[in-house]
C-alpha cells in the first residue's frame, strides 16, 4: 500500500476533436437558411480558429454553433480565447479564437494559492504546464478536485494521472 497519493491538474485539448467540431459547425452553417449566400467561414489553423462572416450578428451565431459542437464533443468552450471582432475585407468581420493549452505560470500560482488557502493537507508542485498535488489520503485529493471544480480559473481543467 502506497503511503502517498497524487494526481496532476492539466489543461489539455484534443486537437482532433476540435477539428471534428469545426467540420460539424461548417457543415451546419452550409445547410442553414439564415446563412444562405453569406460569406461565413470557419478556418482551423495550427493553434487558432479564424471565423469570418458578413456581420457581427452572424459572427456571434457562428460562435454559438461552434461552442455547441465543442460541448457535444466534450471540449470546454474555455479552451478558446476569443480575440476582438475586427473589420475584414469586403465589408466582412473577423474574429480569431486562440486555442489555450497548458496552464500558464500565473494560473498555476492561482490554483496553488486556492488549494493552500483551503487548508486541505496536501502538497502542490508546479511542473512546467501542469500542477501536481500529493497527499496522504485519497479523501484529501478528492476534496481538492471538488474545490477546483467549484472555482472558475478561466481555463478548462482536467485531472489526470491519479495514483
N, C-alpha and C positions, 0 to 999 in steps of 0.2 A: 504494500500500500504506500502510495506516494505521500510525502509529508507536506507538499505544497501543490497547488493547482494554479493554472494560468490560462489566459486567453488573450487574443490580440484584437484591438479595435482598429479597423481599417476602413478606407473609403475607396472601394474598387468598383470599376464599371466593366460590364461585359460589352465590348465594342460590337460584337456580332449581334447582340440583342438590340443595340441602338440602331445598327444598320437595318435590322428587320423592322423596327418601329418606324424608321424614316421611310422605308419602302411601303409599308402599310399606309402611312399617312399620305404619301404621294398618290397611291392608288385611290384612296378615298377622295382626295381632292379632285382627281381627274374625273371621278364619277358624280360629284355633287353638282347640282344645278346652280347653286349660288356662286360657284367658281368657274362656270362656263365662260369661255372667251376671256379669261383673266390671265395675266402674266405671273401666276403664282408658281413658285419653285422652291423646293427644299433640296439643299445640297449638303451631303456629308463629306467633310474634309477630314484630314488626319485627326485633329483634336478639337474640331468645332463643327457646328451646323450652321449653314448660311441660309436664311429664309428671305425670299424676295416676293413681294406681292404688289398689287395695284395701289392699295391704301392701307392706313393703319388699322382700320376695322377688319379687313380681310387678313392682315398680318396677325392680329390677335386671335382670329378664328383658326388660323393655321396652327398657332401655338397651342390652342386648346385641343385641337385634333392630335397634335404631336404628343402633348402631355398625356392624353388619354391612351394613346398607343404605348407610350413608355410605361405607364402604370400597369397596363394589361400584361406587359412583358416582364413585370417585376422590377422595374428600374424606377427609382425615385426621381421626380422632377427636380429635386435639389441638386442632382448631378449636373444640371445645366446652369451656367452663369450667364444670364441674359445681358447682352450689351444694349446700348441705347438705340432707338429707332432712328435711322438716318435716311436722307434722301438718296435715291439711286438714279440711274439714267432713265430717260423717257417717262418721267412722272411717277416712277415706282418708288417704293420704300423697301429698306433692307434692315435686317436685324441679325446679328451674329451671336450665337449661343456657344460659349466655350464649354467643353466637357471637362468637368472637375474630377481629377483622380488623385488619390493620395491625400493625406492630412497635412496641411501646412503647419509650420512650427507654431504660429500664433494659435491656431485652432487646437493643436495638441496641448499647448500650455493651458488653454481654457478648459479642456477636458480634464487634464490632471488636477487643476485647481478645483474644479467641480467635485471630483472624486475625493480630494483631500478635505474639502470643506464639509463633506457628508459624514466624516468621522468613521467610515467603514474601515475595518482593519485589513487593508490591502496595500501593496506596494505598486507604484506605477513607474514605468520607464519609457521614455520617448526613444523610438528606434527609427531613424530616417523618416518614413512617411506613415508610420503606424505607432500605436501605443500598446505596450504590453502591461497587463495587470496580473499580479501574482498575489495569492492569498493562501492561508492555511485551510480555509473551509470553503466548500463549494457554495454554501449559502451566501457567503460574503460576495463571491463573484457574481452570483445571480442577482444580488441586491444592487451591485454596481451596474449590471446590464439593465435592470429595471429603471435605475436612476437615470442612466444616459438616454434610454428610450423616451423618458418623460420630458427631457430637455430638448431644446432646438438649438443646434450649433450652426445651422445654415448649410450643413453638408449631410450627405447620406452616410450613415454609419452602418457597418456590418461587424459582426462579432465572429471571429474565426479562430481556428487552432485551439479549441477548448480542450484542455488536458487536465 
